[in-house]
Amino acid sequence: MKKIFLLLSVVSLFIAGCGPSASEKKEIEQLNTEAAKLDSISEQIDQRKQEIEKSAEELENLVNEL
């Protein structure tokens, strides 16, 4: 997801350098907003995955103690 965000940023900078029209600016803003949302979602997924792995490890330790 971070690659998508980086790619969209580079593309938006290139388009901004060429003097985009108002409709292009609006589209760039929408793409940047979507990229930020996707990046946020990706980070949340990674956090949940780490929480699940930690819980599974704790469960395995408790089962081994029994």
TADAUR-V126272 format. One record per residue. N is the residue number from 1. BURIAL is b if it has 9 or more other ideal C-beta (glycine too) atoms within 8 Angstrom, else e. Layout:
N BURIAL
N BURIAL
This chain:
1 e
2 e
3 e
4 b
5 b
6 e
7 e
8 b
9 b
10 e
11 b
12 b
13 e
14 e
15 b
16 b
17 e
18 e
19 e
20 e
21 e
22 e
23 e
24 b
25 b
26 e
27 e
28 b
29 e
30 e
31 b
32 b
33 e
34 e
35 b
36 b
37 e
38 b
39 b
40 e
41 b
42 b
43 e
44 e
45 e
46 e
47 e
48 e
49 e
50 e
51 e
52 e
53 e
54 e
55 e
56 e
57 e
58 e
59 e
60 e
61 e
62 e
63 e
64 e
65 e
66 e
